[in-house]
């Protein structure tokens, strides 16, 4: 028995396979949104980026990013084991919620994501893939938030070097100079998560 079967709604019966994981198809494909682990040790060692609360006296904490310059260490690092429930054949999205700490009108800011992956029994690469996103603020009040979605192309490398389940995926986030009309103030990163297309149930992670 290799499939779960459901009768038309309302569900009256089901059949479950004895061996997991269960593979999903068609409309059964859903999005998995795990939160990657933030490398807090790097922040403690370098004492940047600054952790701030927004609005002042409010409930949301985040990390304030000025424009990165070498060797400022004003950057955030994340890592995650690629989940076994990912379908292994679709791009991965990194979503970041960025908040302006200052009101801006028709200005721009740019974030740059660097990412790389390796197998746990393999060689750690010295390379990185860069993905920039530039946002136009429009008329933005103080503490306006923006969702920044970065696409990780799982098969960007040579054949055989695609991202695979169980590998370590590492991400670095920086704010870099915009193409022009730079914002006043800083960008505060308050949330982050990854999107994987899931095609399995019952996998260990």
N, C-alpha and C positions, 0 to 999 in steps of 0.2 A: 504494500500500500504506500504510494508515494505522493499523495495529494490530500489536502484538506478540501472537503466538499460541503457546501451549504445549500440547503433548499432555498427557494425564493422566500423573501421576507413575509411573515416573521420566521426567523430561523427555528426549525423544528428538530434538526438532527445534524450531526457532523461526524466525520471520520478523521482520525488523527494518525499519522504514521508513527511507527515505533522508533524510528531513527530520526534524530535531529541533526542539523537545523532543518526547518521547513522552508522551502523555496517559494517566494511570492512572485506572482506574475501580473501583468496588466494593471488593473485598478488596485491591486493589492500592494503595489510599490508605494512606499511612503517615505517621508523625510525624517532622518535621525538627526537630532541637534544636540550633540554633546558639547560641553564646555571644556576647552583645552586648559591644561594646567599652566598657570602663570609662574614664571621663574622669579619668585620673590627674593631669592638669594642675591641675584644680580642687583636688584633695587636696594637691598640692604647694604651691599658692599660699596656701591657707587653713590648711594644716598640720593639718587635721581632715577626716574622722574619724581616730582613732588606729588604726594597724595593730597587731594583737596576735597572739600565737601561743597556740593552745589545743590540748590542755591546756598548762600551763606546761612548757616544755621539749619539747613535742610537735611534731607535723608539720604542723598545720593553721593557716594564717594567714587572718585576716579583718579586717573593719573594725568597730570597736566603736561602737554607736550609742546615745547617751543620748537622752532626749526632746528633740526639736528645739524650738528657740526662736529667734525672729528677733533679732539677725542671727548666729546661732551657726555657720551653714554646716556643721552636723553632718548631712550628707546625701551620697548617692551619685548620680552621673549616669551613664547608659549611653546608647549610641546604636547603631543598626544599620540598614543598608540592607535593606528588606524583600525577601526572596529571591524570585527569579522562579519557583522551584519551589513556592511557596505556592499553594493553590488559589484564592485571591482571594475566597472566599465563606464563610469560617468565622472564628470568633473566634480570637484569639491568646492564649496563656497565658504569663505571666511567672512562672517558678518561682524562689523564693528560699529558700535554706537558712539558717535563723536558729538560733543557739546561745545558750543562757543561760550567762552567765559566773558565775552564782550559783545555788545551789539555791533552789527556790521551791515552795510548796505552795498550790494553789488560788488562784493569782494570775493576772494578765492582762497581756499586752502587745499593742500595736497598731502595725502598720506601715501606711504610706500610700504608695501608688504614684501618681505623676502621670505622664501620658503625652500625647504629641501627635505629629503627623506632618505632613510637607509634601513637595511635589514639588520636585525640585532646581532647577527653573526657575520656581518659584512664590514666593509671599510666606511668610515664616516667621511662623507665628501667635503671638500673645501669650497665647493661651488655654491651658488644660490640663484634662484629664479626671482626676478623682480617684477612686481605688479603694482603700478601706481594708480591712484584714483584722485582726480581733482574735482572739487565741489565748488559751485558758485552759490554764494549765500543768499542771493536775492535780498529782500528786506528782512533781516533776521534780528529778532530781539535777543537780548542777553539770555543765555541758557537755551537757545534754539538747538535742537538735536538733529543729527543727520545720520542716516543708515548708510554705511559704506560697505558694499559687497565686493569682495575680491574673489576672482575665479582662479582656482588651482587646477591647471590642466594635468590630469593624472598621468597622461601618456606623452608629456612634452619631451621627454628624453628619448634616447635611442631605443629601438625595439629590445625588449627584455629588461628595460630599466623603468618600467611603469611603476607607479605606486601600487603596493600590494597590501593585503590584510596583514595586520600585526606589525607592520613596519613603524618606525618612529618618524612622525611628521613634526618638523620644527618650523616655527614661524617667528619672524622679527618684524615689529611694527615701528616705523619712524614717521615723523612729520618732516617733509622736505619743502623746499621753496616752491611756491606756486608759479605758474607761467607768467603771472602779472597780477596787479591789484591785490596784493597780499592783505589778509585780514589783520585787524588790530587785535591784540590779545593772543591767547593760546587756545588750543584745542584740548578738551578734556575727554579722555576715553573712559566711559563708564560701564561698558558691557562688551562681551565678545563671545562668539560661539561659532561652531562649524556646522555645515549642512552636508550630510551624506545621503545619497539615495539608498534606501534599505530594501533588500530583496530577500531577507531571511528572518525567521523567527526561531528562537531556541538556541542561537549561538551564544557562547559564553559571555561575550561583550558586544 
